[in-house]
Amino acid sequence: GTVSSTSTSTEAMVPLVGACTTCSIFIAFMMSSGSPSIASPLRWVRVPTIGHAPAARGFHSAVASPNGGTNLFVAFGCDEVEAQCFNDAYMLDTTNPNGMRWLRLPVGLARPHPRHMASMWVRSASLIVSGGCTPSSASATRGEKCYADLWALNLDGLIQGGKHLNSSHVTFKEED
């Protein structure tokens, strides 16, 4: 599953990447002459992925690795239809030679409470998460619970010394 297009020497392909709540990945390309413009309509193209994708969710946190990195990290979020929130984390490696690959990160037992609408960013070799809420529909007490906490997940081996390693260099057992 590759996406291809033709371009002339004056046009450049500018990828825009986004994730929807079903965790399918879509890419829009726009043709530009030097700098991005909206001269021609954008076109969404479904991109196949490999690996175990995150469960369908909304209000999740997503961030790309810094400095032009090629990894996308997705964490938390809720499936409000099923009244379930998540406290998991996934990486989408966009440089894997076999195709964009989802990996569930081994986050261990000590982890933040499930939540949605949390702030997330990457600093040095850590994924940082702050705040967020568990909606009343997913709470055992049926009341919304919001958090004022700060958590860090060490990404050594995924981001190391500014070098963004792809998942073909990372070894860990994927969870089911």
N, C-alpha and C positions, 0 to 999 in steps of 0.2 A: 503494500500500500504506500505508494509515493504520490505526491502531488507534483505535477509538472506543468510548465507553461513556457511560452516562448516570449522572449523580450529582445529588444534591439539594444544597441550599445548606449542609447540615451535613456532607456527605461530601466528601472530597478524593481525587483520584487521586494515588497516590504511586508513581511508576515506579521499578522496580528493574531495572538493566541488567546483563547478564552476557554473557560470550562463552564458547562451548564450543570444544572442540578442532578442530572443523571450521570455525570462524570464522563460523558462522551466528549471528545476533544474536537473542536472545530477550528479551522484556520481560514481567515479571510485574507485575500491578497488584493492589493491595489497597485495599479501601475502608476509610476511617478517619474518625473524628470528631475532627478537630483534630490528634491525634497518631497516628502509625502504631500499629496493633495487628494482631493475627492473629486477629481475631474471625471472619473468613470465610476460606475457603481461597484461597490464591494460585493464579493461573492463568497458565501459560506460554503465550505467543502468539508464533508464528514471525513475524519481521518481515523483509520483503524489503529487500535492500540493492542499491545500484547501484555500479558501479565494479569494479575488480579486487580481490577479497578475498584475504587472505593464504592461503597453502597450509595444508592441515590440519596441525595441530601440537598438541603437549601441552607442559606445563611452560613455557609462554611467559610473558612479562612483560606486564602491561597496567596502565595508569594513566590516570585522567581528568585533564584539564587543571585547574589549581587554581582556587579561588575560584568554584566553581559553574560551571566551564567546560563547554562543550558538546562538546569533542573527546575521543575515546578513542584512546590510543596503544597499539599492540600491537607487540612486538618479540621477536626471538629465538625460542626454543623448538625442539623436535625432533619429527620424525616417526620414531619408533623402529622402526616396521614397515619403513620404507624405509631405515633407518640414515642419516638425513640431518638435520643441524641447520642452523639459519638464523641469519644476522646481518643481517637486513633489518628495516625499520621501516615501519609503516603507521599512518595516521590514519583514524578513522571520524568523519566530520563528521555530527553528529546534527541540524544545523539547515539542511542543504542544502534549498532549496525543492523539489527534485525527488525527495527521499527520502534516507535515511541513505546516505552515500557513502563508500566506501573509497578511499583514495589511498595509493599506495606512495610513501614519502618518498625524495627523491633524496639518499641518504646518502654518496655519493662512494666513492672507492676505499679511503681510509684509514678502517678501521672495526674494531670489536672482532671477535675470533674468534667463529665460530658457537658457541652455547651454549644451555643451558636452565637454569632455576631461578635466574636472575639477579635482583637487586633493581633496581627502576627507580622513579624519581620525577621530577617536574617541579619545577624551581627557576628562578624568574625566566622567562627565555625559552629555557631549555635542558632537554632530556630527559637525565637522568643515569642511567647504568647502572653497576652494580658487581657483580663476582663472577660466579658461575654456573659450570657445568661442561659439558664435552662428554662424554657418556656413552661407555662402552667400546664399545657397539654402533655408534657413529657415528665412532669414532676410527680412524685408519689404523694406529695402533700397538696397537689393541685394549685400551688402558688408559684409565681415566677421567682426564681432565685438568681440573683446577679452576683458576680464575683469581682473583687478588687485585688486579685492576686497576679503574680508574675512568675512564669515558668520558663525554663530554658532546656532545650533538647540538644545535646552535643551531637554535631553532625560529622565529627572526625571520620575520615574515610570517604565521605560524600563531598565535603568541601575541606580541603587541606592546604594550608599555606597559600590561599588565594586560587589554587588550582581546583577546578570543578571536575571531579572524577565521574565518569558515567557508570551505570549500574553493571557493566561487564567487569569492572574492577572491584566491585563490592560483593562480599560473600556473607550471606546470612540466610537462615532458614525462613522462607516465607510462611506466614501463618495462614490458616484456612479461614 
